[in-house]
Amino acid sequence: MNKLNRSKSDKLFEEAKQYFPGGVNSPVRAFKSVEGSPLFIESGNGCIIKDQDGNRYIDFCCSWGPLILGHNNPKVKEAIISTVENGTTFGTPTAIGNEIGKLILDNHRFIDKLRFVSSGTEAVMSALRLARGYTGRDKVIKFEGCYHGHVDSLLVKAGSGLATFGVSTSAGVPESFAKDTIVIGLNDLSSVMETLEDMAHEIAAIIIEPIPANNGLLLQDQQFLVWLRQLCDKHKVLLIFDEVISGFRVGFEGAAGYYHIEPDIITFGKIIGGGMPVGAYGGKADIMACIAPDGPVYQAGTLSANPVTLAAGIATMKQLLDPQFYPTQEAKTNQFVSDIMAHVDSKNYPIHMVSIGSIFWFAFGKDRIISSDQIDPASMEHFKKMHGILLNKGVYLGPSGYEVGFISAAHTESKLKEASTIICEALDMVFG
């Protein structure tokens, strides 16, 4: 198989190494887990991206999730351009902020008030501070395999034992920060119960990705999430849903609406900005009243609620509120997965696909995976081979086997059929 010409991307990457650590501004972009050097993308339209060498790819990364409408959506682009004509930022309230606030809150029954920030990490950091300020407690429970951005106290893994204090997983994170984080295995309800019985008076919140999608797609039993809600109520601990990925992706109300579970605080990012940098967190009025200037929990940001970002968000939100939007997305995704799995099952390849809404993931092996420790690191060699083959055939997946894929409104049935055929051919080359 002839390899694509990637000479311009290769040259740009060598140059980038002179300017940025590892040549990138976010680690996974460096292609460390797959073959070759990273692609430098020149443009995107619909479900197609084009690199600097002129190669075109059907894109299932979608900028890691925000582009639920696809690249360069006309209404979003028009909103951005028309807003920029009036200026880019003012550091003041704007009418655009009121418009998107009303639009979201009128259509999301689980939040009364919202605060915009500039990234998902900032949203999570602020939500934790709010939870601690509201409860007067310091400790937080998180789950192994859930990623909540690069917040110091959450860049931790479990120590020994079932429920342990966190151990730093990044240089530069003091162990004194990690000690306030208790790490428990996903779906390990007994450890949650035991921990709360022993020390609920010290715990401000439980934080979880209700749809864990940063370390594989680790779909949890709905009853596990229901129990978390009930235990939090019992022990007066706040429940935080990190919906930076799942928010507005599996439905307008995200995982909270999908599972019919009301968290105390929800963090958002990705889709809420229509492709522009954004984050947000929201919750019930009494909790949000603790945030300055109404309350004692301080949080601020110069570019928070940037009008250009919010205009892109409004243009996106309005399209998502079409009653057929999410059913159509899920139907397309289910068909895409079914087409690939029919081929996989006919060949008995050791792989299966996990999906929810318009998110999917390739899991190597046949067993259901609900926790990160069930993922065999050696299986990532299969993904590495598959990723390289797919690039040469014109399909782009995020450059890590632990990352999920996304389907946008711009992925037509014909393009999905083309992509599923190519993926099946790639799997034949990997396993055949």
TITORLO-232644 format. One record per residue (C-alpha): y, z, x; residue in three letters. Coordinates in steps of 0.02 Angstrom, whole numbers, plus 50000, padded with zeros to 5 digits. Layout:
YZXALA
...
% end
This chain:
500005000050000MET
501684994850071ASN
502905009050091LYS
504665007750023LEU
506095005150142ASN
506955022150157ARG
507925018550317SER
509645022650246LYS
509035039150172SER
508195043350338ASP
509795039650434LYS
510865049750312LEU
509675064450326PHE
509775064550515GLU
511675064550500GLU
511635078250367ALA
510695089750486LYS
512275090450591GLN
513275097350445TYR
512115107950337PHE
510695120350374PRO
509115109850367GLY
510175095050315GLY
510295101050135VAL
511275112550020ASN
509765119449927SER
508085122150015PRO
506865112449906VAL
507875096549929ARG
507295095650111ALA
505585088250061PHE
504685101250168LYS
503225101750045SER
502995082950030VAL
502955067550141GLU
504445059850227GLY
506275064350225SER
507275067150065PRO
507965052949964LEU
509845051349956PHE
510235046149778ILE
511655034149746GLU
511675033049557SER
510775037049396GLY
510755028949225ASN
509655034049081GLY
507975039249154CYS
508195028849313ILE
508895034449480ILE
509295022949627LYS
509295028349808ASP
510405022449951GLN
509105009449999ASP
509145001649826GLY
507455008449771ASN
507335013249588ARG
506305027349513TYR
505865033849341ILE
506565051449361ASP
505645066849300PHE
506705079249399CYS
508285076249296CYS
509325086349422SER
508075100649400TRP
508285101249212GLY
510115099849156PRO
510025081449109LEU
509125083048944ILE
510075067548885LEU
509715057749043GLY
510865051849180HIS
512625046049142ASN
512525049148955ASN
513985039148880PRO
514665053048769LYS
514575065948908VAL
515405054149032LYS
516785050148907GLU
517095068748877ALA
517225072249064ILE
518425057849098ILE
519565061448950SER
519665079948999THR
520005076349183VAL
521505065949130GLU
522345082349079ASN
521865091649239GLY
520325099349316THR
520595118249308THR
521935130349254PHE
521225147849274GLY
521745151349094THR
520925151148923PRO
520785133948842THR
520455127448668ALA
518925118748738ILE
518205135848778GLY
518435141448598ASN
517625125548534GLU
516025127248635ILE
515955146048605GLY
515975143348417LYS
514755128748430LEU
513465139048522ILE
513665155448430LEU
513625147148258ASP
511935139748302ASN
511095153648402HIS
510645168748297ARG
510215179948446PHE
511915181248529ILE
513575187548459ASP
514665184748611LYS
514585174348769LEU
515345174748943ARG
515395158949049PHE
515105159249237VAL
514795145649366SER
512915146249399SER
511265152849335GLY
511165165049480THR
512875171949436GLU
512335173649254ALA
510815183949303VAL
511795194649426MET
513085198349292SER
511775201949159ALA
510945214849272LEU
512605223249306ARG
512945223549119LEU
511235231149082ALA
511505244649212ARG
513255248249151GLY
512715249048968TYR
511215260348998THR
511845270649144GLY
510195267449234ARG
509855258349398ASP
508085251549404LYS
507465234849337VAL
505715228249301ILE
505365210149347LYS
503765200049351PHE
502875192149498GLU
503085173249491GLY
504715173549392CYS
506245167249486TYR
507975173049436HIS
509085164349561GLY
509555171149731HIS
510125188249669VAL
509825200849809ASP
508895213749706SER
507755200549629LEU
507245191449788LEU
505745202849797VAL
503875202349781LYS
502615215549734ALA
501985228049862GLY
500255235649848SER
499625242049681GLY
499845236049503LEU
501655240849476ALA
502635243449636THR
504395244149702PHE
504955227349766GLY
504865221649946VAL
506215209750008SER
505655191650024THR
507235185350108SER
508085190450269ALA
509755198250231GLY
509165207950079VAL
509175226650120PRO
507635236250066GLU
508845248249982SER
509265234149860PHE
507455229749830ALA
506945247849796LYS
507795247349626ASP
506675232949572THR
504925236249507ILE
503775221249514VAL
502335219149392ILE
501085205049371GLY
501395192849228LEU
500425196749070ASN
499985214149140ASP
500445224148986LEU
499555240049040SER
500615241349197SER
502195238949096VAL
501675252748977MET
501195264449118GLU
502815261549212THR
503895264449059LEU
502955280249014GLU
503245287149189ASP
505045282049222MET
505905273849074ALA
507365285849098HIS
507745276749262GLU
507515258949200ILE
508985248749135ALA
508075232849089ALA
506555221849094ILE
506985204149147ILE
505795189549122ILE
505775170749110GLU
505015169748935PRO
504425152548988ILE
504105154949175PRO
504505137949250ALA
505015140849430ASN
503305144049505ASN
502235132549402GLY
502335132349212LEU
501535149149176LEU
501505149748987LEU
501265167548925GLN
500405173548768ASP
501715175848634GLN
500995193048597GLN
501415198648775PHE
503245194648743LEU
503165203248573VAL
502475218848656TRP
503865218648786LEU
505125218748644ARG
504265233248559GLN
504095243348719LEU
505915240648762CYS
506415246848589ASP
505295262048606LYS
505995267148775HIS
507795261348747LYS
507675248748888VAL
508575232048874LEU
507575215848870LEU
508375201348965ILE
507735183648939PHE
508155172349086ASP
508335155748997GLU
509215146249134VAL
507835133149119ILE
507155135748943SER
508845138148858GLY
509255122848750PHE
507705114248823ARG
506305119448704VAL
507515121148558GLY
509345125048532PHE
508905143548530GLU
507775141548681GLY
506255152448704ALA
507005166348598ALA
506995154648449GLY
505355146348497TYR
504435163048500TYR
505515171648368HIS
505915186148484ILE
507645193948499GLU
508115199248677PRO
509605210348711ASP
510395198748839ILE
510065180248874ILE
510575170949031THR
510925152249027PHE
511295138049146GLY
510735119949169LYS
510905111049002ILE
512375121448939ILE
513515111949061GLY
512935094449022GLY
512615090949206GLY
514115100449273MET
513955117149368PRO
513845131449243VAL
513045147749194GLY
513275159749048ALA
512595175848978TYR
512665182448802GLY
512045196348690GLY
512425207748546LYS
514235212848518ALA
514025231148567ASP
513225226648733ILE
514475212948774MET
515895225048733ALA
515505233748897CYS
516175218948997ILE
517945219449063ALA
519265218648995PRO
518465226848842ASP
517375238648943GLY
517025245949116PRO
515815232749183VAL
516835221449295TYR
516445202949312GLN
517645188649347ALA
517675170649409GLY
519075158649454THR
518155143249389LEU
517255151749244SER
517395141549083ALA
518055126649179ASN
518705114449047PRO
517875098949122VAL
516185107749124THR
516395114248948LEU
516895097048883ALA
515275090148955ALA
514375104648872GLY
515145101248702ILE
514655082848711ALA
512885088248754THR
512735102148624MET
513285090748482LYS
511885078548522GLN
510595092448535LEU
511035098348360LEU
510325082448283ASP
508875089248178PRO
507685076248251GLN
508155079048433PHE
506905092448483TYR
505435086248377PRO
505655068948453THR
505715076048629GLN
504145086348603GLU
503205071748525ALA
503635060348671LYS
503095073448796THR
501465076948706ASN
501045058348704GLN
501465056648888PHE
500335071448933VAL
498945065348818SER
498945048048897ASP
498745055349072ILE
497475068449020MET
496385055448933ALA
496225046649100HIS
495975062949196VAL
494615068849079ASP
493715052049085SER
493635053549275LYS
493365072449275ASN
494745075249402TYR
495125093449447PRO
496835093849366ILE
497645097549200HIS
499405096649131MET
500345110949050VAL
501795107148935SER
503005115048812ILE
504435106148727GLY
504985092848853SER
504375102249009ILE
502735098049096PHE
501795103149253TRP
500295096749351PHE
499075111049379ALA
497665107649501PHE
496055114449430GLY
495415116049253LYS
495725134449219ASP
497235140649125ARG
498545147749245ILE
499655161749182ILE
500145170249346SER
500725163849513SER
499285171549609ASP
498085160049516GLN
498865144749599ILE
497825139249748ASP
499045135149891PRO
497775122849961ALA
497915112549802SER
499695108049849MET
498965095449972GLU
498435085349819HIS
500205085949753PHE
500895080749922LYS
499815065149923LYS
500205061349741MET
502075063349768HIS
502085050949911GLY
501095038149814ILE
502215039949661LEU
503795037249763LEU
503075020949829ASN
502665015849652LYS
504365020549580GLY
504115037649499VAL
505125052749557TYR
504505070649535LEU
505355085949608GLY
504755087749789PRO
503645103049763SER
502025105549671GLY
502675122149607TYR
504105113749516GLU
504015107449337VAL
504475090249271GLY
505705086249132PHE
505795072549001ILE
507495067448936SER
508105058548781ALA
508355043348892ALA
506495041948932HIS
505955028248812THR
504175026348753GLU
503975010748859SER
504605019549016LYS
503475034348984LEU
501995022748961LYS
502445013949124GLU
502575030549213ALA
500945037549142SER
500035021849200THR
500745023749375ILE
500295042249379ILE
498505038249329CYS
498415025249469GLU
499075038349590ALA
497775050949535LEU
496425037949565ASP
497055036249743MET
497095055049768VAL
495415059449689PHE
494475043049669GLY
% end
